Amino acid sequence: MSKNIDIANPTRTQAILNQYGLHAKKKFGQNFLTDVNVLHDIVDIADITSEDYVIEIGPGIGALTEQLARKAKKYWLLKLTNRWLRY
């Protein structure tokens, strides 16, 4: 059985960025959380429980998303982009 590795891990984060050709843009203050303990603290402070509905705006590559979705009853995210989407 394979163990899931959290996104908030320097190696996994870098692999995801490389896979999708993404780079942090320092001029926009973009950073990636790579310490799962910090994310656990954020979720704990937010007091997210299995009874909560959560909306996240700007999920990035999903490090916080992953932790919130594990705790919340229902979870939605909104990703804003400057690209035109065609359906």
N, CA and C atoms as an extended XYZ file, in Angstrom:
261
Properties=species:S:1:pos:R:3:atomname:S:1:resname:S:1:resid:I:1 pbc="F F F"
N         0.847       -1.182        0.000 N   MET     1
C         0.000        0.000        0.000 CA  MET     1
C         0.886        1.237        0.000 C   MET     1
N         0.619        2.171       -0.896 N   SER     2
C         1.432        3.385       -0.964 CA  SER     2
C         0.889        4.426        0.004 C   SER     2
N         1.779        5.144        0.640 N   LYS     3
C         1.399        6.194        1.570 CA  LYS     3
C         1.270        7.501        0.803 C   LYS     3
N         0.172        8.216        1.028 N   ASN     4
C        -0.002        9.515        0.391 CA  ASN     4
C         0.952       10.520        1.014 C   ASN     4
N         1.614       11.281        0.194 N   ILE     5
C         2.513       12.319        0.672 CA  ILE     5
C         1.805       13.654        0.517 C   ILE     5
N         1.763       14.411        1.598 N   ASP     6
C         1.119       15.721        1.558 CA  ASP     6
C         1.776       16.623        0.519 C   ASP     6
N         0.969       17.487       -0.075 N   ILE     7
C         1.488       18.458       -1.031 CA  ILE     7
C         2.499       19.374       -0.346 C   ILE     7
N         2.237       19.711        0.928 N   ALA     8
C         3.117       20.613        1.679 CA  ALA     8
C         4.386       19.876        2.099 C   ALA     8
N         5.178       19.571        1.128 N   ASN     9
C         6.449       18.876        1.305 CA  ASN     9
C         7.348       19.459        0.217 C   ASN     9
N         8.549       19.915        0.549 N   PRO    10
C         9.368       20.583       -0.468 CA  PRO    10
C         9.559       19.771       -1.751 C   PRO    10
N         9.796       18.486       -1.616 N   THR    11
C        10.020       17.640       -2.798 CA  THR    11
C         8.751       17.512       -3.628 C   THR    11
N         7.627       17.266       -2.972 N   ARG    12
C         6.352       17.109       -3.684 CA  ARG    12
C         5.923       18.432       -4.319 C   ARG    12
N         6.081       19.523       -3.593 N   THR    13
C         5.733       20.837       -4.144 CA  THR    13
C         6.536       21.117       -5.403 C   THR    13
N         7.836       20.887       -5.354 N   GLN    14
C         8.685       21.137       -6.521 CA  GLN    14
C         8.298       20.244       -7.684 C   GLN    14
N         7.956       18.985       -7.407 N   ALA    15
C         7.541       18.056       -8.466 CA  ALA    15
C         6.260       18.539       -9.147 C   ALA    15
N         5.309       19.039       -8.364 N   ILE    16
C         4.050       19.554       -8.928 CA  ILE    16
C         4.325       20.789       -9.778 C   ILE    16
N         5.148       21.692       -9.264 N   LEU    17
C         5.488       22.897      -10.028 CA  LEU    17
C         6.161       22.529      -11.344 C   LEU    17
N         7.094       21.596      -11.291 N   ASN    18
C         7.786       21.153      -12.511 CA  ASN    18
C         6.827       20.472      -13.484 C   ASN    18
N         5.960       19.612      -12.959 N   GLN    19
C         5.023       18.865      -13.808 CA  GLN    19
C         4.132       19.796      -14.625 C   GLN    19
N         3.703       20.896      -14.016 N   TYR    20
C         2.783       21.805      -14.699 CA  TYR    20
C         3.461       23.074      -15.212 C   TYR    20
N         4.785       23.141      -15.105 N   GLY    21
C         5.518       24.302      -15.616 CA  GLY    21
C         5.195       25.585      -14.873 C   GLY    21
N         4.983       25.488      -13.571 N   LEU    22
C         4.630       26.649      -12.761 CA  LEU    22
C         5.855       27.197      -12.047 C   LEU    22
N         5.830       28.505      -11.789 N   HIS    23
C         6.909       29.170      -11.064 CA  HIS    23
C         6.286       30.229      -10.178 C   HIS    23
N         6.825       30.388       -8.968 N   ALA    24
C         6.361       31.460       -8.091 CA  ALA    24
C         6.811       32.793       -8.670 C   ALA    24
N         5.911       33.752       -8.672 N   LYS    25
C         6.231       35.097       -9.150 CA  LYS    25
C         6.415       35.985       -7.926 C   LYS    25
N         7.666       36.219       -7.584 N   LYS    26
C         7.975       36.977       -6.376 CA  LYS    26
C         7.389       38.380       -6.412 C   LYS    26
N         7.254       38.969       -7.608 N   LYS    27
C         6.685       40.324       -7.694 CA  LYS    27
C         5.236       40.350       -7.226 C   LYS    27
N         4.561       39.206       -7.234 N   PHE    28
C         3.189       39.098       -6.736 CA  PHE    28
C         3.152       38.545       -5.318 C   PHE    28
N         4.322       38.320       -4.722 N   GLY    29
C         4.395       37.797       -3.367 CA  GLY    29
C         3.989       36.336       -3.265 C   GLY    29
N         4.111       35.597       -4.362 N   GLN    30
C         3.702       34.195       -4.354 CA  GLN    30
C         4.730       33.331       -3.629 C   GLN    30
N         4.217       32.500       -2.764 N   ASN    31
C         5.022       31.550       -2.009 CA  ASN    31
C         4.236       30.252       -1.902 C   ASN    31
N         4.924       29.176       -1.610 N   PHE    32
C         4.264       27.884       -1.445 CA  PHE    32
C         4.596       27.336       -0.067 C   PHE    32
N         3.559       27.026        0.713 N   LEU    33
C         3.769       26.427        2.024 CA  LEU    33
C         4.287       25.006        1.840 C   LEU    33
N         5.398       24.711        2.476 N   THR    34
C         5.975       23.368        2.351 CA  THR    34
C         6.167       22.716        3.712 C   THR    34
N         5.475       23.226        4.720 N   ASP    35
C         5.534       22.643        6.060 CA  ASP    35
C         4.114       22.274        6.474 C   ASP    35
N         3.824       20.985        6.462 N   VAL    36
C         2.467       20.520        6.769 CA  VAL    36
C         2.060       20.898        8.184 C   VAL    36
N         3.018       21.063        9.091 N   ASN    37
C         2.687       21.460       10.461 CA  ASN    37
C         2.092       22.865       10.509 C   ASN    37
N         2.579       23.767        9.670 N   VAL    38
C         2.011       25.113        9.585 CA  VAL    38
C         0.577       25.038        9.075 C   VAL    38
N         0.337       24.198        8.088 N   LEU    39
C        -1.025       24.043        7.550 CA  LEU    39
C        -1.962       23.445        8.597 C   LEU    39
N        -1.483       22.479        9.358 N   HIS    40
C        -2.308       21.910       10.435 CA  HIS    40
C        -2.656       22.991       11.455 C   HIS    40
N        -1.688       23.860       11.765 N   ASP    41
C        -1.954       24.964       12.696 CA  ASP    41
C        -3.021       25.901       12.147 C   ASP    41
N        -2.953       26.210       10.856 N   ILE    42
C        -3.950       27.090       10.226 CA  ILE    42
C        -5.340       26.477       10.317 C   ILE    42
N        -5.445       25.210        9.993 N   VAL    43
C        -6.745       24.520       10.043 CA  VAL    43
C        -7.246       24.435       11.483 C   VAL    43
N        -6.349       24.154       12.417 N   ASP    44
C        -6.739       24.081       13.830 CA  ASP    44
C        -7.237       25.432       14.342 C   ASP    44
N        -6.524       26.502       14.003 N   ILE    45
C        -6.924       27.845       14.443 CA  ILE    45
C        -8.268       28.230       13.826 C   ILE    45
N        -8.501       27.818       12.580 N   ALA    46
C        -9.779       28.102       11.923 CA  ALA    46
C       -10.913       27.268       12.499 C   ALA    46
N       -10.560       26.259       13.290 N   ASP    47
C       -11.536       25.381       13.954 CA  ASP    47
C       -12.484       24.714       12.949 C   ASP    47
N       -11.914       24.217       11.856 N   ILE    48
C       -12.689       23.512       10.834 CA  ILE    48
C       -13.058       22.133       11.368 C   ILE    48
N       -14.349       21.792       11.269 N   THR    49
C       -14.821       20.481       11.735 CA  THR    49
C       -15.583       19.778       10.626 C   THR    49
N       -15.963       18.558       10.887 N   SER    50
C       -16.717       17.772        9.904 CA  SER    50
C       -18.132       18.290        9.709 C   SER    50
N       -18.504       19.329       10.419 N   GLU    51
C       -19.821       19.957       10.256 CA  GLU    51
C       -19.755       21.234        9.414 C   GLU    51
N       -18.549       21.658        9.044 N   ASP    52
C       -18.359       22.945        8.375 CA  ASP    52
C       -18.362       22.840        6.853 C   ASP    52
N       -18.883       23.895        6.236 N   TYR    53
C       -18.802       24.092        4.794 CA  TYR    53
C       -17.738       25.159        4.569 C   TYR    53
N       -16.786       24.885        3.688 N   VAL    54
C       -15.641       25.778        3.501 CA  VAL    54
C       -15.528       26.187        2.042 C   VAL    54
N       -15.245       27.473        1.819 N   ILE    55
C       -14.942       27.990        0.489 CA  ILE    55
C       -13.536       28.578        0.553 C   ILE    55
N       -12.676       28.144       -0.344 N   GLU    56
C       -11.322       28.685       -0.422 CA  GLU    56
C       -11.187       29.441       -1.738 C   GLU    56
N       -10.649       30.638       -1.663 N   ILE    57
C       -10.425       31.444       -2.858 CA  ILE    57
C        -8.921       31.497       -3.105 C   ILE    57
N        -8.518       31.101       -4.303 N   GLY    58
C        -7.102       31.108       -4.656 CA  GLY    58
C        -6.345       29.945       -4.052 C   GLY    58
N        -6.657       28.714       -4.438 N   PRO    59
C        -6.068       27.541       -3.813 CA  PRO    59
C        -4.609       27.259       -4.167 C   PRO    59
N        -4.043       27.987       -5.097 N   GLY    60
C        -2.662       27.691       -5.488 CA  GLY    60
C        -2.543       26.268       -6.002 C   GLY    60
N        -1.530       25.533       -5.522 N   ILE    61
C        -1.394       24.142       -5.967 CA  ILE    61
C        -2.109       23.170       -5.037 C   ILE    61
N        -2.721       23.673       -3.975 N   GLY    62
C        -3.590       22.837       -3.169 CA  GLY    62
C        -3.075       22.355       -1.826 C   GLY    62
N        -2.003       22.910       -1.310 N   ALA    63
C        -1.466       22.450       -0.026 CA  ALA    63
C        -2.461       22.693        1.114 C   ALA    63
N        -3.007       23.900        1.204 N   LEU    64
C        -4.015       24.184        2.224 CA  LEU    64
C        -5.331       23.502        1.870 C   LEU    64
N        -5.656       23.492        0.602 N   THR    65
C        -6.871       22.833        0.114 CA  THR    65
C        -6.947       21.397        0.621 C   THR    65
N        -5.862       20.688        0.476 N   GLU    66
C        -5.781       19.286        0.889 CA  GLU    66
C        -6.137       19.119        2.369 C   GLU    66
N        -5.601       19.993        3.212 N   GLN    67
C        -5.848       19.885        4.650 CA  GLN    67
C        -7.268       20.301        5.017 C   GLN    67
N        -7.772       21.361        4.384 N   LEU    68
C        -9.142       21.804        4.651 CA  LEU    68
C       -10.156       20.753        4.230 C   LEU    68
N        -9.944       20.175        3.057 N   ALA    69
C       -10.889       19.184        2.527 CA  ALA    69
C       -10.948       17.939        3.404 C   ALA    69
N        -9.869       17.619        4.070 N   ARG    70
C        -9.849       16.456        4.972 CA  ARG    70
C       -10.698       16.687        6.218 C   ARG    70
N       -10.890       17.945        6.599 N   LYS    71
C       -11.612       18.269        7.830 CA  LYS    71
C       -13.069       18.668        7.600 C   LYS    71
N       -13.342       19.385        6.516 N   ALA    72
C       -14.662       19.983        6.303 CA  ALA    72
C       -15.694       18.959        5.835 C   ALA    72
N       -16.944       19.270        6.108 N   LYS    73
C       -18.039       18.437        5.620 CA  LYS    73
C       -18.142       18.554        4.105 C   LYS    73
N       -18.072       19.779        3.618 N   LYS    74
C       -18.149       20.054        2.185 CA  LYS    74
C       -17.159       21.159        1.889 C   LYS    74
N       -16.535       21.077        0.718 N   TYR    75
C       -15.459       21.992        0.400 CA  TYR    75
C       -15.567       22.446       -1.045 C   TYR    75
N       -15.456       23.759       -1.264 N   TRP    76
C       -15.427       24.313       -2.617 CA  TRP    76
C       -14.212       25.214       -2.729 C   TRP    76
N       -13.717       25.353       -3.945 N   LEU    77
C       -12.631       26.295       -4.158 CA  LEU    77
C       -12.919       27.101       -5.405 C   LEU    77
N       -12.349       28.294       -5.424 N   LEU    78
C       -12.502       29.198       -6.555 CA  LEU    78
C       -11.112       29.601       -7.002 C   LEU    78
N       -10.778       29.247       -8.216 N   LYS    79
C        -9.473       29.580       -8.784 CA  LYS    79
C        -9.684       30.674       -9.805 C   LYS    79
N        -9.082       31.819       -9.575 N   LEU    80
C        -9.171       32.930      -10.512 CA  LEU    80
C        -7.981       32.866      -11.450 C   LEU    80
N        -8.222       33.173      -12.697 N   THR    81
C        -7.143       33.101      -13.682 CA  THR    81
C        -7.242       34.273      -14.641 C   THR    81
N        -6.135       34.595      -15.256 N   ASN    82
C        -6.165       35.661      -16.257 CA  ASN    82
C        -6.239       35.079      -17.664 C   ASN    82
N        -6.453       33.783      -17.741 N   ARG    83
C        -6.582       33.121      -19.039 CA  ARG    83
C        -8.048       33.034      -19.428 C   ARG    83
N        -8.295       33.110      -20.728 N   TRP    84
C        -9.651       32.940      -21.234 CA  TRP    84
C       -10.008       31.462      -21.218 C   TRP    84
N       -11.162       31.159      -20.704 N   LEU    85
C       -11.619       29.773      -20.678 CA  LEU    85
C       -12.678       29.591      -21.764 C   LEU    85
N       -12.574       28.527      -22.513 N   ARG    86
C       -13.571       28.244      -23.543 CA  ARG    86
C       -14.225       26.922      -23.239 C   ARG    86
N       -15.537       26.899      -23.394 N   TYR    87
C       -16.290       25.669      -23.131 CA  TYR    87
C       -16.920       25.170      -24.388 C   TYR    87
